[in-house]
Amino acid sequence: MEWQRWIVSNPKVKLGKPVITGTRIPVDLILEKLAAGETVQDLLAAHPRLTEEAIRAALAYAAAVVRSEEIYPLPA
């Protein structure tokens, strides 16, 4: 899944937060709603411009961000 075509950041849209391309729906909103127990169908009903592929892209983006984190262990 290539999330890059679905997720964009533009300083003029939502202060540069990552959003679904062509919308103002931020990735973090999608993640929060899924974490709160909403279903994909709930999200699609609440946001008609959203697609299942865009939701999967938001999840893939989140995974990529976490994967790219660098951990610096603190000395004991």
PDB file with SEQRES, HELIX, SHEET and CRYST1 records, atoms N, CA, C and O in Angstrom:
SEQRES   1 A   76  MET GLU TRP GLN ARG TRP ILE VAL SER ASN PRO LYS VAL          
SEQRES   2 A   76  LYS LEU GLY LYS PRO VAL ILE THR GLY THR ARG ILE PRO          
SEQRES   3 A   76  VAL ASP LEU ILE LEU GLU LYS LEU ALA ALA GLY GLU THR          
SEQRES   4 A   76  VAL GLN ASP LEU LEU ALA ALA HIS PRO ARG LEU THR GLU          
SEQRES   5 A   76  GLU ALA ILE ARG ALA ALA LEU ALA TYR ALA ALA ALA VAL          
SEQRES   6 A   76  VAL ARG SER GLU GLU ILE TYR PRO LEU PRO ALA                  
HELIX    1 AA1 TRP A    3  ARG A    5  5                                   3    
HELIX    2 AA2 LYS A   14  GLY A   16  5                                   3    
HELIX    3 AA3 VAL A   27  ALA A   35  1                                   9    
HELIX    4 AA4 VAL A   40  ALA A   46  1                                   7    
HELIX    5 AA5 GLU A   52  ARG A   67  1                                  16    
CRYST1    1.000    1.000    1.000  90.00  90.00  90.00 P 1           1          
ATOM      1  N   MET A   1       0.849  -1.197   0.000  1.00  0.00           N  
ATOM      2  CA  MET A   1       0.000   0.000   0.000  1.00  0.00           C  
ATOM      3  C   MET A   1       0.878   1.238   0.000  1.00  0.00           C  
ATOM      4  O   MET A   1       1.744   1.398   0.860  1.00  0.00           O  
ATOM      5  N   GLU A   2       0.659   2.074  -0.929  1.00  0.00           N  
ATOM      6  CA  GLU A   2       1.423   3.316  -0.979  1.00  0.00           C  
ATOM      7  C   GLU A   2       0.621   4.427  -0.327  1.00  0.00           C  
ATOM      8  O   GLU A   2      -0.240   5.040  -0.958  1.00  0.00           O  
ATOM      9  N   TRP A   3       0.913   4.681   0.944  1.00  0.00           N  
ATOM     10  CA  TRP A   3       0.163   5.712   1.656  1.00  0.00           C  
ATOM     11  C   TRP A   3       0.518   7.100   1.148  1.00  0.00           C  
ATOM     12  O   TRP A   3      -0.253   8.040   1.340  1.00  0.00           O  
ATOM     13  N   GLN A   4       1.670   7.247   0.503  1.00  0.00           N  
ATOM     14  CA  GLN A   4       2.123   8.571   0.078  1.00  0.00           C  
ATOM     15  C   GLN A   4       1.144   9.266  -0.860  1.00  0.00           C  
ATOM     16  O   GLN A   4       1.069  10.494  -0.865  1.00  0.00           O  
ATOM     17  N   ARG A   5       0.402   8.518  -1.641  1.00  0.00           N  
ATOM     18  CA  ARG A   5      -0.536   9.176  -2.566  1.00  0.00           C  
ATOM     19  C   ARG A   5      -1.827   9.586  -1.862  1.00  0.00           C  
ATOM     20  O   ARG A   5      -2.620  10.349  -2.414  1.00  0.00           O  
ATOM     21  N   TRP A   6      -2.040   9.083  -0.646  1.00  0.00           N  
ATOM     22  CA  TRP A   6      -3.265   9.397   0.095  1.00  0.00           C  
ATOM     23  C   TRP A   6      -3.074  10.424   1.196  1.00  0.00           C  
ATOM     24  O   TRP A   6      -4.038  11.075   1.599  1.00  0.00           O  
ATOM     25  N   ILE A   7      -1.856  10.585   1.693  1.00  0.00           N  
ATOM     26  CA  ILE A   7      -1.598  11.453   2.844  1.00  0.00           C  
ATOM     27  C   ILE A   7      -0.725  12.622   2.391  1.00  0.00           C  
ATOM     28  O   ILE A   7       0.320  12.431   1.770  1.00  0.00           O  
ATOM     29  N   VAL A   8      -1.176  13.833   2.713  1.00  0.00           N  
ATOM     30  CA  VAL A   8      -0.404  15.027   2.366  1.00  0.00           C  
ATOM     31  C   VAL A   8      -0.312  15.952   3.573  1.00  0.00           C  
ATOM     32  O   VAL A   8      -1.160  15.923   4.465  1.00  0.00           O  
ATOM     33  N   SER A   9       0.721  16.762   3.581  1.00  0.00           N  
ATOM     34  CA  SER A   9       0.890  17.801   4.594  1.00  0.00           C  
ATOM     35  C   SER A   9       1.113  19.113   3.864  1.00  0.00           C  
ATOM     36  O   SER A   9       2.000  19.225   3.018  1.00  0.00           O  
ATOM     37  N   ASN A  10       0.307  20.094   4.196  1.00  0.00           N  
ATOM     38  CA  ASN A  10       0.398  21.411   3.575  1.00  0.00           C  
ATOM     39  C   ASN A  10       0.221  22.440   4.681  1.00  0.00           C  
ATOM     40  O   ASN A  10      -0.796  22.429   5.374  1.00  0.00           O  
ATOM     41  N   PRO A  11       1.192  23.328   4.859  1.00  0.00           N  
ATOM     42  CA  PRO A  11       1.088  24.317   5.933  1.00  0.00           C  
ATOM     43  C   PRO A  11      -0.197  25.152   5.872  1.00  0.00           C  
ATOM     44  O   PRO A  11      -0.616  25.718   6.882  1.00  0.00           O  
ATOM     45  N   LYS A  12      -0.819  25.229   4.702  1.00  0.00           N  
ATOM     46  CA  LYS A  12      -2.043  26.020   4.563  1.00  0.00           C  
ATOM     47  C   LYS A  12      -3.306  25.224   4.898  1.00  0.00           C  
ATOM     48  O   LYS A  12      -4.405  25.779   4.923  1.00  0.00           O  
ATOM     49  N   VAL A  13      -3.147  23.926   5.153  1.00  0.00           N  
ATOM     50  CA  VAL A  13      -4.289  23.072   5.490  1.00  0.00           C  
ATOM     51  C   VAL A  13      -4.037  22.451   6.857  1.00  0.00           C  
ATOM     52  O   VAL A  13      -3.081  21.697   7.037  1.00  0.00           O  
ATOM     53  N   LYS A  14      -4.893  22.769   7.814  1.00  0.00           N  
ATOM     54  CA  LYS A  14      -4.795  22.202   9.167  1.00  0.00           C  
ATOM     55  C   LYS A  14      -3.405  22.406   9.769  1.00  0.00           C  
ATOM     56  O   LYS A  14      -2.895  21.539  10.479  1.00  0.00           O  
ATOM     57  N   LEU A  15      -2.799  23.554   9.480  1.00  0.00           N  
ATOM     58  CA  LEU A  15      -1.483  23.910  10.005  1.00  0.00           C  
ATOM     59  C   LEU A  15      -0.403  22.878   9.674  1.00  0.00           C  
ATOM     60  O   LEU A  15       0.563  22.722  10.420  1.00  0.00           O  
ATOM     61  N   GLY A  16      -0.573  22.178   8.555  1.00  0.00           N  
ATOM     62  CA  GLY A  16       0.435  21.229   8.120  1.00  0.00           C  
ATOM     63  C   GLY A  16       0.271  19.818   8.661  1.00  0.00           C  
ATOM     64  O   GLY A  16       1.096  18.948   8.385  1.00  0.00           O  
ATOM     65  N   LYS A  17      -0.796  19.581   9.435  1.00  0.00           N  
ATOM     66  CA  LYS A  17      -1.022  18.219   9.927  1.00  0.00           C  
ATOM     67  C   LYS A  17      -1.286  17.312   8.730  1.00  0.00           C  
ATOM     68  O   LYS A  17      -1.873  17.754   7.743  1.00  0.00           O  
ATOM     69  N   PRO A  18      -0.864  16.055   8.803  1.00  0.00           N  
ATOM     70  CA  PRO A  18      -1.146  15.140   7.695  1.00  0.00           C  
ATOM     71  C   PRO A  18      -2.652  14.907   7.561  1.00  0.00           C  
ATOM     72  O   PRO A  18      -3.338  14.608   8.539  1.00  0.00           O  
ATOM     73  N   VAL A  19      -3.150  15.051   6.335  1.00  0.00           N  
ATOM     74  CA  VAL A  19      -4.573  14.871   6.043  1.00  0.00           C  
ATOM     75  C   VAL A  19      -4.723  13.946   4.846  1.00  0.00           C  
ATOM     76  O   VAL A  19      -3.765  13.679   4.121  1.00  0.00           O  
ATOM     77  N   ILE A  20      -5.950  13.461   4.653  1.00  0.00           N  
ATOM     78  CA  ILE A  20      -6.250  12.660   3.480  1.00  0.00           C  
ATOM     79  C   ILE A  20      -6.297  13.591   2.272  1.00  0.00           C  
ATOM     80  O   ILE A  20      -6.946  14.636   2.317  1.00  0.00           O  
ATOM     81  N   THR A  21      -5.619  13.219   1.206  1.00  0.00           N  
ATOM     82  CA  THR A  21      -5.555  14.026  -0.013  1.00  0.00           C  
ATOM     83  C   THR A  21      -6.951  14.457  -0.464  1.00  0.00           C  
ATOM     84  O   THR A  21      -7.877  13.647  -0.519  1.00  0.00           O  
ATOM     85  N   GLY A  22      -7.084  15.736  -0.785  1.00  0.00           N  
ATOM     86  CA  GLY A  22      -8.343  16.271  -1.293  1.00  0.00           C  
ATOM     87  C   GLY A  22      -9.383  16.549  -0.218  1.00  0.00           C  
ATOM     88  O   GLY A  22     -10.519  16.909  -0.525  1.00  0.00           O  
ATOM     89  N   THR A  23      -8.990  16.379   1.055  1.00  0.00           N  
ATOM     90  CA  THR A  23      -9.915  16.650   2.161  1.00  0.00           C  
ATOM     91  C   THR A  23      -9.191  17.459   3.223  1.00  0.00           C  
ATOM     92  O   THR A  23      -8.012  17.787   3.090  1.00  0.00           O  
ATOM     93  N   ARG A  24      -9.924  17.769   4.271  1.00  0.00           N  
ATOM     94  CA  ARG A  24      -9.328  18.376   5.453  1.00  0.00           C  
ATOM     95  C   ARG A  24      -9.438  17.402   6.629  1.00  0.00           C  
ATOM     96  O   ARG A  24      -9.432  17.813   7.790  1.00  0.00           O  
ATOM     97  N   ILE A  25      -9.539  16.114   6.315  1.00  0.00           N  
ATOM     98  CA  ILE A  25      -9.680  15.092   7.346  1.00  0.00           C  
ATOM     99  C   ILE A  25      -8.286  14.667   7.809  1.00  0.00           C  
ATOM    100  O   ILE A  25      -7.547  14.034   7.054  1.00  0.00           O  
ATOM    101  N   PRO A  26      -7.925  15.014   9.051  1.00  0.00           N  
ATOM    102  CA  PRO A  26      -6.583  14.682   9.529  1.00  0.00           C  
ATOM    103  C   PRO A  26      -6.436  13.198   9.863  1.00  0.00           C  
ATOM    104  O   PRO A  26      -7.383  12.544  10.300  1.00  0.00           O  
ATOM    105  N   VAL A  27      -5.239  12.691   9.648  1.00  0.00           N  
ATOM    106  CA  VAL A  27      -4.930  11.299   9.945  1.00  0.00           C  
ATOM    107  C   VAL A  27      -5.195  11.004  11.417  1.00  0.00           C  
ATOM    108  O   VAL A  27      -5.748   9.954  11.744  1.00  0.00           O  
ATOM    109  N   ASP A  28      -4.808  11.915  12.308  1.00  0.00           N  
ATOM    110  CA  ASP A  28      -4.989  11.637  13.729  1.00  0.00           C  
ATOM    111  C   ASP A  28      -6.462  11.483  14.109  1.00  0.00           C  
ATOM    112  O   ASP A  28      -6.779  10.738  15.037  1.00  0.00           O  
ATOM    113  N   LEU A  29      -7.361  12.167  13.416  1.00  0.00           N  
ATOM    114  CA  LEU A  29      -8.789  12.009  13.683  1.00  0.00           C  
ATOM    115  C   LEU A  29      -9.235  10.585  13.342  1.00  0.00           C  
ATOM    116  O   LEU A  29      -9.987   9.966  14.095  1.00  0.00           O  
ATOM    117  N   ILE A  30      -8.777  10.083  12.225  1.00  0.00           N  
ATOM    118  CA  ILE A  30      -9.114   8.719  11.815  1.00  0.00           C  
ATOM    119  C   ILE A  30      -8.601   7.720  12.848  1.00  0.00           C  
ATOM    120  O   ILE A  30      -9.327   6.816  13.262  1.00  0.00           O  
ATOM    121  N   LEU A  31      -7.350   7.889  13.261  1.00  0.00           N  
ATOM    122  CA  LEU A  31      -6.759   6.970  14.232  1.00  0.00           C  
ATOM    123  C   LEU A  31      -7.489   7.031  15.573  1.00  0.00           C  
ATOM    124  O   LEU A  31      -7.754   5.996  16.185  1.00  0.00           O  
ATOM    125  N   GLU A  32      -7.810   8.233  16.027  1.00  0.00           N  
ATOM    126  CA  GLU A  32      -8.517   8.386  17.296  1.00  0.00           C  
ATOM    127  C   GLU A  32      -9.886   7.725  17.258  1.00  0.00           C  
ATOM    128  O   GLU A  32     -10.280   7.052  18.211  1.00  0.00           O  
ATOM    129  N   LYS A  33     -10.613   7.914  16.160  1.00  0.00           N  
ATOM    130  CA  LYS A  33     -11.941   7.323  16.054  1.00  0.00           C  
ATOM    131  C   LYS A  33     -11.871   5.799  16.009  1.00  0.00           C  
ATOM    132  O   LYS A  33     -12.695   5.129  16.631  1.00  0.00           O  
ATOM    133  N   LEU A  34     -10.911   5.248  15.292  1.00  0.00           N  
ATOM    134  CA  LEU A  34     -10.754   3.796  15.268  1.00  0.00           C  
ATOM    135  C   LEU A  34     -10.359   3.270  16.649  1.00  0.00           C  
ATOM    136  O   LEU A  34     -10.865   2.239  17.091  1.00  0.00           O  
ATOM    137  N   ALA A  35      -9.459   3.976  17.323  1.00  0.00           N  
ATOM    138  CA  ALA A  35      -9.029   3.565  18.662  1.00  0.00           C  
ATOM    139  C   ALA A  35     -10.179   3.634  19.665  1.00  0.00           C  
ATOM    140  O   ALA A  35     -10.212   2.870  20.631  1.00  0.00           O  
ATOM    141  N   ALA A  36     -11.116   4.547  19.435  1.00  0.00           N  
ATOM    142  CA  ALA A  36     -12.265   4.694  20.336  1.00  0.00           C  
ATOM    143  C   ALA A  36     -13.342   3.647  20.067  1.00  0.00           C  
ATOM    144  O   ALA A  36     -14.344   3.585  20.779  1.00  0.00           O  
ATOM    145  N   GLY A  37     -13.136   2.828  19.044  1.00  0.00           N  
ATOM    146  CA  GLY A  37     -14.078   1.759  18.770  1.00  0.00           C  
ATOM    147  C   GLY A  37     -14.996   1.973  17.588  1.00  0.00           C  
ATOM    148  O   GLY A  37     -15.827   1.118  17.283  1.00  0.00           O  
ATOM    149  N   GLU A  38     -14.857   3.109  16.917  1.00  0.00           N  
ATOM    150  CA  GLU A  38     -15.674   3.308  15.719  1.00  0.00           C  
ATOM    151  C   GLU A  38     -15.201   2.350  14.633  1.00  0.00           C  
ATOM    152  O   GLU A  38     -14.024   1.993  14.579  1.00  0.00           O  
ATOM    153  N   THR A  39     -16.105   1.947  13.789  1.00  0.00           N  
ATOM    154  CA  THR A  39     -15.767   1.029  12.703  1.00  0.00           C  
ATOM    155  C   THR A  39     -15.440   1.821  11.442  1.00  0.00           C  
ATOM    156  O   THR A  39     -15.686   3.024  11.357  1.00  0.00           O  
ATOM    157  N   VAL A  40     -14.888   1.121  10.483  1.00  0.00           N  
ATOM    158  CA  VAL A  40     -14.630   1.736   9.176  1.00  0.00           C  
ATOM    159  C   VAL A  40     -15.949   2.245   8.598  1.00  0.00           C  
ATOM    160  O   VAL A  40     -16.000   3.333   8.024  1.00  0.00           O  
ATOM    161  N   GLN A  41     -16.999   1.470   8.747  1.00  0.00           N  
ATOM    162  CA  GLN A  41     -18.308   1.883   8.237  1.00  0.00           C  
ATOM    163  C   GLN A  41     -18.799   3.155   8.928  1.00  0.00           C  
ATOM    164  O   GLN A  41     -19.400   4.013   8.282  1.00  0.00           O  
ATOM    165  N   ASP A  42     -18.547   3.286  10.240  1.00  0.00           N  
ATOM    166  CA  ASP A  42     -18.909   4.502  10.972  1.00  0.00           C  
ATOM    167  C   ASP A  42     -18.185   5.715  10.372  1.00  0.00           C  
ATOM    168  O   ASP A  42     -18.785   6.766  10.149  1.00  0.00           O  
ATOM    169  N   LEU A  43     -16.897   5.543  10.118  1.00  0.00           N  
ATOM    170  CA  LEU A  43     -16.097   6.643   9.554  1.00  0.00           C  
ATOM    171  C   LEU A  43     -16.596   7.024   8.162  1.00  0.00           C  
ATOM    172  O   LEU A  43     -16.711   8.206   7.836  1.00  0.00           O  
ATOM    173  N   LEU A  44     -16.888   6.023   7.354  1.00  0.00           N  
ATOM    174  CA  LEU A  44     -17.361   6.298   5.998  1.00  0.00           C  
ATOM    175  C   LEU A  44     -18.700   7.023   6.024  1.00  0.00           C  
ATOM    176  O   LEU A  44     -18.948   7.897   5.193  1.00  0.00           O  
ATOM    177  N   ALA A  45     -19.559   6.672   6.964  1.00  0.00           N  
ATOM    178  CA  ALA A  45     -20.867   7.329   7.074  1.00  0.00           C  
ATOM    179  C   ALA A  45     -20.718   8.772   7.549  1.00  0.00           C  
ATOM    180  O   ALA A  45     -21.446   9.657   7.099  1.00  0.00           O  
ATOM    181  N   ALA A  46     -19.775   9.004   8.458  1.00  0.00           N  
ATOM    182  CA  ALA A  46     -19.581  10.353   9.017  1.00  0.00           C  
ATOM    183  C   ALA A  46     -18.828  11.276   8.068  1.00  0.00           C  
ATOM    184  O   ALA A  46     -18.980  12.496   8.131  1.00  0.00           O  
ATOM    185  N   HIS A  47     -18.014  10.692   7.187  1.00  0.00           N  
ATOM    186  CA  HIS A  47     -17.168  11.481   6.284  1.00  0.00           C  
ATOM    187  C   HIS A  47     -17.312  10.930   4.867  1.00  0.00           C  
ATOM    188  O   HIS A  47     -16.515  10.087   4.454  1.00  0.00           O  
ATOM    189  N   PRO A  48     -18.301  11.385   4.127  1.00  0.00           N  
ATOM    190  CA  PRO A  48     -18.585  10.836   2.796  1.00  0.00           C  
ATOM    191  C   PRO A  48     -17.425  10.892   1.802  1.00  0.00           C  
ATOM    192  O   PRO A  48     -17.386  10.096   0.863  1.00  0.00           O  
ATOM    193  N   ARG A  49     -16.490  11.806   1.986  1.00  0.00           N  
ATOM    194  CA  ARG A  49     -15.364  11.903   1.046  1.00  0.00           C  
ATOM    195  C   ARG A  49     -14.253  10.913   1.382  1.00  0.00           C  
ATOM    196  O   ARG A  49     -13.289  10.783   0.627  1.00  0.00           O  
ATOM    197  N   LEU A  50     -14.380  10.222   2.497  1.00  0.00           N  
ATOM    198  CA  LEU A  50     -13.398   9.241   2.918  1.00  0.00           C  
ATOM    199  C   LEU A  50     -13.662   7.910   2.215  1.00  0.00           C  
ATOM    200  O   LEU A  50     -14.805   7.594   1.886  1.00  0.00           O  
ATOM    201  N   THR A  51     -12.616   7.141   1.990  1.00  0.00           N  
ATOM    202  CA  THR A  51     -12.755   5.814   1.382  1.00  0.00           C  
ATOM    203  C   THR A  51     -12.051   4.799   2.275  1.00  0.00           C  
ATOM    204  O   THR A  51     -11.241   5.162   3.128  1.00  0.00           O  
ATOM    205  N   GLU A  52     -12.367   3.528   2.071  1.00  0.00           N  
ATOM    206  CA  GLU A  52     -11.678   2.479   2.822  1.00  0.00           C  
ATOM    207  C   GLU A  52     -10.188   2.508   2.539  1.00  0.00           C  
ATOM    208  O   GLU A  52      -9.380   2.303   3.445  1.00  0.00           O  
ATOM    209  N   GLU A  53      -9.821   2.757   1.305  1.00  0.00           N  
ATOM    210  CA  GLU A  53      -8.403   2.815   0.951  1.00  0.00           C  
ATOM    211  C   GLU A  53      -7.701   3.960   1.681  1.00  0.00           C  
ATOM    212  O   GLU A  53      -6.556   3.811   2.108  1.00  0.00           O  
ATOM    213  N   ALA A  54      -8.371   5.089   1.827  1.00  0.00           N  
ATOM    214  CA  ALA A  54      -7.788   6.223   2.551  1.00  0.00           C  
ATOM    215  C   ALA A  54      -7.608   5.886   4.028  1.00  0.00           C  
ATOM    216  O   ALA A  54      -6.618   6.288   4.639  1.00  0.00           O  
ATOM    217  N   ILE A  55      -8.550   5.157   4.600  1.00  0.00           N  
ATOM    218  CA  ILE A  55      -8.431   4.753   6.006  1.00  0.00           C  
ATOM    219  C   ILE A  55      -7.249   3.808   6.168  1.00  0.00           C  
ATOM    220  O   ILE A  55      -6.474   3.943   7.115  1.00  0.00           O  
ATOM    221  N   ARG A  56      -7.102   2.863   5.265  1.00  0.00           N  
ATOM    222  CA  ARG A  56      -5.946   1.953   5.317  1.00  0.00           C  
ATOM    223  C   ARG A  56      -4.645   2.738   5.143  1.00  0.00           C  
ATOM    224  O   ARG A  56      -3.635   2.415   5.769  1.00  0.00           O  
ATOM    225  N   ALA A  57      -4.670   3.755   4.306  1.00  0.00           N  
ATOM    226  CA  ALA A  57      -3.476   4.592   4.116  1.00  0.00           C  
ATOM    227  C   ALA A  57      -3.118   5.324   5.407  1.00  0.00           C  
ATOM    228  O   ALA A  57      -1.940   5.457   5.739  1.00  0.00           O  
ATOM    229  N   ALA A  58      -4.129   5.797   6.135  1.00  0.00           N  
ATOM    230  CA  ALA A  58      -3.876   6.466   7.413  1.00  0.00           C  
ATOM    231  C   ALA A  58      -3.212   5.513   8.391  1.00  0.00           C  
ATOM    232  O   ALA A  58      -2.294   5.904   9.112  1.00  0.00           O  
ATOM    233  N   LEU A  59      -3.668   4.263   8.422  1.00  0.00           N  
ATOM    234  CA  LEU A  59      -3.048   3.263   9.297  1.00  0.00           C  
ATOM    235  C   LEU A  59      -1.621   2.957   8.853  1.00  0.00           C  
ATOM    236  O   LEU A  59      -0.727   2.828   9.689  1.00  0.00           O  
ATOM    237  N   ALA A  60      -1.403   2.840   7.556  1.00  0.00           N  
ATOM    238  CA  ALA A  60      -0.061   2.574   7.037  1.00  0.00           C  
ATOM    239  C   ALA A  60       0.872   3.748   7.330  1.00  0.00           C  
ATOM    240  O   ALA A  60       2.042   3.545   7.654  1.00  0.00           O  
ATOM    241  N   TYR A  61       0.364   4.961   7.219  1.00  0.00           N  
ATOM    242  CA  TYR A  61       1.159   6.158   7.538  1.00  0.00           C  
ATOM    243  C   TYR A  61       1.573   6.121   9.010  1.00  0.00           C  
ATOM    244  O   TYR A  61       2.733   6.366   9.339  1.00  0.00           O  
ATOM    245  N   ALA A  62       0.620   5.814   9.890  1.00  0.00           N  
ATOM    246  CA  ALA A  62       0.923   5.758  11.322  1.00  0.00           C  
ATOM    247  C   ALA A  62       1.995   4.700  11.599  1.00  0.00           C  
ATOM    248  O   ALA A  62       2.910   4.934  12.388  1.00  0.00           O  
ATOM    249  N   ALA A  63       1.881   3.554  10.958  1.00  0.00           N  
ATOM    250  CA  ALA A  63       2.880   2.498  11.135  1.00  0.00           C  
ATOM    251  C   ALA A  63       4.251   2.967  10.661  1.00  0.00           C  
ATOM    252  O   ALA A  63       5.259   2.701  11.316  1.00  0.00           O  
ATOM    253  N   ALA A  64       4.294   3.659   9.533  1.00  0.00           N  
ATOM    254  CA  ALA A  64       5.565   4.155   8.997  1.00  0.00           C  
ATOM    255  C   ALA A  64       6.193   5.176   9.935  1.00  0.00           C  
ATOM    256  O   ALA A  64       7.410   5.182  10.121  1.00  0.00           O  
ATOM    257  N   VAL A  65       5.376   6.034  10.523  1.00  0.00           N  
ATOM    258  CA  VAL A  65       5.896   7.042  11.451  1.00  0.00           C  
ATOM    259  C   VAL A  65       6.481   6.371  12.685  1.00  0.00           C  
ATOM    260  O   VAL A  65       7.572   6.731  13.127  1.00  0.00           O  
ATOM    261  N   VAL A  66       5.768   5.402  13.244  1.00  0.00           N  
ATOM    262  CA  VAL A  66       6.261   4.705  14.426  1.00  0.00           C  
ATOM    263  C   VAL A  66       7.524   3.915  14.093  1.00  0.00           C  
ATOM    264  O   VAL A  66       8.477   3.897  14.872  1.00  0.00           O  
ATOM    265  N   ARG A  67       7.522   3.264  12.935  1.00  0.00           N  
ATOM    266  CA  ARG A  67       8.686   2.482  12.517  1.00  0.00           C  
ATOM    267  C   ARG A  67       9.925   3.366  12.366  1.00  0.00           C  
ATOM    268  O   ARG A  67      11.040   2.908  12.614  1.00  0.00           O  
ATOM    269  N   SER A  68       9.747   4.603  11.969  1.00  0.00           N  
ATOM    270  CA  SER A  68      10.895   5.480  11.726  1.00  0.00           C  
ATOM    271  C   SER A  68      11.404   6.167  13.000  1.00  0.00           C  
ATOM    272  O   SER A  68      12.413   6.871  12.969  1.00  0.00           O  
ATOM    273  N   GLU A  69      10.705   5.959  14.109  1.00  0.00           N  
ATOM    274  CA  GLU A  69      11.170   6.563  15.359  1.00  0.00           C  
ATOM    275  C   GLU A  69      12.545   6.023  15.740  1.00  0.00           C  
ATOM    276  O   GLU A  69      12.848   4.846  15.549  1.00  0.00           O  
ATOM    277  N   GLU A  70      13.353   6.903  16.277  1.00  0.00           N  
ATOM    278  CA  GLU A  70      14.650   6.478  16.774  1.00  0.00           C  
ATOM    279  C   GLU A  70      14.588   6.483  18.295  1.00  0.00           C  
ATOM    280  O   GLU A  70      14.153   7.454  18.914  1.00  0.00           O  
ATOM    281  N   ILE A  71      15.027   5.387  18.876  1.00  0.00           N  
ATOM    282  CA  ILE A  71      15.011   5.232  20.334  1.00  0.00           C  
ATOM    283  C   ILE A  71      16.429   5.421  20.859  1.00  0.00           C  
ATOM    284  O   ILE A  71      17.374   4.802  20.369  1.00  0.00           O  
ATOM    285  N   TYR A  72      16.561   6.272  21.847  1.00  0.00           N  
ATOM    286  CA  TYR A  72      17.855   6.509  22.482  1.00  0.00           C  
ATOM    287  C   TYR A  72      17.761   6.072  23.945  1.00  0.00           C  
ATOM    288  O   TYR A  72      17.208   6.790  24.779  1.00  0.00           O  
ATOM    289  N   PRO A  73      18.306   4.889  24.250  1.00  0.00           N  
ATOM    290  CA  PRO A  73      18.209   4.421  25.637  1.00  0.00           C  
ATOM    291  C   PRO A  73      18.966   5.356  26.588  1.00  0.00           C  
ATOM    292  O   PRO A  73      20.046   5.855  26.272  1.00  0.00           O  
ATOM    293  N   LEU A  74      18.379   5.567  27.729  1.00  0.00           N  
ATOM    294  CA  LEU A  74      19.022   6.392  28.743  1.00  0.00           C  
ATOM    295  C   LEU A  74      19.986   5.528  29.547  1.00  0.00           C  
ATOM    296  O   LEU A  74      19.702   4.362  29.822  1.00  0.00           O  
ATOM    297  N   PRO A  75      21.119   6.099  29.919  1.00  0.00           N  
ATOM    298  CA  PRO A  75      22.056   5.314  30.731  1.00  0.00           C  
ATOM    299  C   PRO A  75      21.409   4.969  32.081  1.00  0.00           C  
ATOM    300  O   PRO A  75      20.641   5.751  32.642  1.00  0.00           O  
ATOM    301  N   ALA A  76      21.741   3.795  32.573  1.00  0.00           N  
ATOM    302  CA  ALA A  76      21.174   3.351  33.851  1.00  0.00           C  
ATOM    303  C   ALA A  76      21.784   4.070  35.024  1.00  0.00           C  
ATOM    304  O   ALA A  76      21.413   3.809  36.169  1.00  0.00           O  
TER     305      ALA A  76                                                      
END                                                                             
